[in-house]
């Protein structure tokens, strides 16, 4: 996929748990790779449960269920948190 994006960049790409099989060292490498790749004009929407990938994000969106059957959307811009 990244080879195709190098040839013809897309405005955004959705990655669903692409980091699931990676260990912590490779999570950091992958997160840095995505940040570098994003400077070339592709925005990545990443669905993940991995802390290392979330820490590298600019914005986090999450869904939580505080009570049964009631979902709540949470959004955090990490640049504003620093």
NULUMLUM-442250 format. One record per residue (C-alpha): residue number from 1; residue in three letters; chain; x, y, z. Coordinates in Angstrom, 1 decimal. Layout:
N
@num=NUM&residuo=ALA&cadena=A&x=X&y=Y&z=Z
...
END
This chain:
82
@num=1&residuo=UNK&cadena=A&x=0.0&y=0.0&z=0.0
@num=2&residuo=UNK&cadena=A&x=2.8&y=2.4&z=0.9
@num=3&residuo=UNK&cadena=A&x=4.5&y=1.8&z=-2.5
@num=4&residuo=UNK&cadena=A&x=1.2&y=2.7&z=-4.2
@num=5&residuo=UNK&cadena=A&x=0.9&y=5.8&z=-2.1
@num=6&residuo=UNK&cadena=A&x=4.5&y=6.8&z=-3.2
@num=7&residuo=UNK&cadena=A&x=3.5&y=6.4&z=-6.8
@num=8&residuo=UNK&cadena=A&x=0.1&y=8.2&z=-6.6
@num=9&residuo=UNK&cadena=A&x=-0.6&y=9.8&z=-3.2
@num=10&residuo=UNK&cadena=A&x=-4.1&y=9.8&z=-1.8
@num=11&residuo=UNK&cadena=A&x=-5.6&y=12.6&z=0.3
@num=12&residuo=UNK&cadena=A&x=-6.3&y=10.1&z=3.1
@num=13&residuo=UNK&cadena=A&x=-6.0&y=6.4&z=4.0
@num=14&residuo=UNK&cadena=A&x=-7.8&y=4.3&z=6.6
@num=15&residuo=UNK&cadena=A&x=-5.8&y=1.7&z=8.4
@num=16&residuo=UNK&cadena=A&x=-7.7&y=-0.7&z=10.5
@num=17&residuo=UNK&cadena=A&x=-5.6&y=-2.3&z=13.3
@num=18&residuo=UNK&cadena=A&x=-2.6&y=-2.4&z=11.0
@num=19&residuo=UNK&cadena=A&x=-0.3&y=-2.3&z=14.0
@num=20&residuo=UNK&cadena=A&x=-1.9&y=-5.3&z=15.8
@num=21&residuo=UNK&cadena=A&x=0.9&y=-7.8&z=15.2
@num=22&residuo=UNK&cadena=A&x=3.8&y=-5.4&z=16.0
@num=23&residuo=UNK&cadena=A&x=5.9&y=-5.4&z=19.2
@num=24&residuo=UNK&cadena=A&x=6.5&y=-2.2&z=21.1
@num=25&residuo=UNK&cadena=A&x=9.8&y=-1.4&z=19.3
@num=26&residuo=UNK&cadena=A&x=8.2&y=-1.7&z=15.9
@num=27&residuo=UNK&cadena=A&x=5.1&y=0.3&z=17.0
@num=28&residuo=UNK&cadena=A&x=7.4&y=3.2&z=17.6
@num=29&residuo=UNK&cadena=A&x=9.0&y=2.7&z=14.2
@num=30&residuo=UNK&cadena=A&x=5.7&y=2.4&z=12.5
@num=31&residuo=UNK&cadena=A&x=4.3&y=5.5&z=14.2
@num=32&residuo=UNK&cadena=A&x=7.4&y=7.5&z=13.1
@num=33&residuo=UNK&cadena=A&x=7.0&y=6.1&z=9.6
@num=34&residuo=UNK&cadena=A&x=3.3&y=7.3&z=9.4
@num=35&residuo=UNK&cadena=A&x=4.3&y=10.8&z=10.7
@num=36&residuo=UNK&cadena=A&x=7.0&y=11.1&z=8.1
@num=37&residuo=UNK&cadena=A&x=4.6&y=9.8&z=5.4
@num=38&residuo=UNK&cadena=A&x=1.9&y=12.3&z=6.4
@num=39&residuo=UNK&cadena=A&x=4.3&y=15.2&z=5.5
@num=40&residuo=UNK&cadena=A&x=4.0&y=14.0&z=1.9
@num=41&residuo=UNK&cadena=A&x=0.3&y=14.9&z=1.8
@num=42&residuo=UNK&cadena=A&x=-1.6&y=11.8&z=2.9
@num=43&residuo=UNK&cadena=A&x=-3.7&y=12.0&z=6.1
@num=44&residuo=UNK&cadena=A&x=-4.0&y=8.7&z=8.0
@num=45&residuo=UNK&cadena=A&x=-7.0&y=7.6&z=9.9
@num=46&residuo=UNK&cadena=A&x=-5.8&y=4.7&z=12.1
@num=47&residuo=UNK&cadena=A&x=-8.1&y=2.4&z=14.1
@num=48&residuo=UNK&cadena=A&x=-6.0&y=1.0&z=16.9
@num=49&residuo=UNK&cadena=A&x=-5.9&y=-0.2&z=20.5
@num=50&residuo=UNK&cadena=A&x=-2.1&y=0.2&z=20.8
@num=51&residuo=UNK&cadena=A&x=-0.9&y=2.9&z=23.2
@num=52&residuo=UNK&cadena=A&x=2.3&y=3.7&z=21.2
@num=53&residuo=UNK&cadena=A&x=0.3&y=4.4&z=18.0
@num=54&residuo=UNK&cadena=A&x=-2.2&y=6.6&z=19.9
@num=55&residuo=UNK&cadena=A&x=0.7&y=8.6&z=21.5
@num=56&residuo=UNK&cadena=A&x=2.0&y=9.5&z=18.0
@num=57&residuo=UNK&cadena=A&x=-1.4&y=10.8&z=16.8
@num=58&residuo=UNK&cadena=A&x=-2.2&y=14.5&z=16.4
@num=59&residuo=UNK&cadena=A&x=-5.9&y=13.9&z=17.3
@num=60&residuo=UNK&cadena=A&x=-7.6&y=11.1&z=19.0
@num=61&residuo=UNK&cadena=A&x=-11.3&y=10.2&z=18.6
@num=62&residuo=UNK&cadena=A&x=-12.8&y=7.5&z=20.8
@num=63&residuo=UNK&cadena=A&x=-16.1&y=5.9&z=21.6
@num=64&residuo=UNK&cadena=A&x=-16.9&y=4.9&z=25.1
@num=65&residuo=UNK&cadena=A&x=-20.0&y=3.3&z=26.7
@num=66&residuo=UNK&cadena=A&x=-20.5&y=4.7&z=30.2
@num=67&residuo=UNK&cadena=A&x=-23.8&y=3.0&z=30.6
@num=68&residuo=UNK&cadena=A&x=-25.4&y=0.1&z=28.8
@num=69&residuo=UNK&cadena=A&x=-26.6&y=1.0&z=25.3
@num=70&residuo=UNK&cadena=A&x=-25.4&y=4.7&z=25.5
@num=71&residuo=UNK&cadena=A&x=-22.2&y=5.5&z=23.5
@num=72&residuo=UNK&cadena=A&x=-20.3&y=8.7&z=23.9
@num=73&residuo=UNK&cadena=A&x=-17.8&y=10.2&z=21.4
@num=74&residuo=UNK&cadena=A&x=-14.5&y=11.7&z=22.9
@num=75&residuo=UNK&cadena=A&x=-12.1&y=13.8&z=20.9
@num=76&residuo=UNK&cadena=A&x=-8.7&y=15.1&z=22.0
@num=77&residuo=UNK&cadena=A&x=-6.2&y=17.3&z=20.1
@num=78&residuo=UNK&cadena=A&x=-2.9&y=16.2&z=21.6
@num=79&residuo=UNK&cadena=A&x=-1.1&y=19.4&z=20.5
@num=80&residuo=UNK&cadena=A&x=-3.4&y=21.4&z=22.8
@num=81&residuo=UNK&cadena=A&x=-2.6&y=19.1&z=25.7
@num=82&residuo=UNK&cadena=A&x=1.1&y=19.9&z=25.8
END
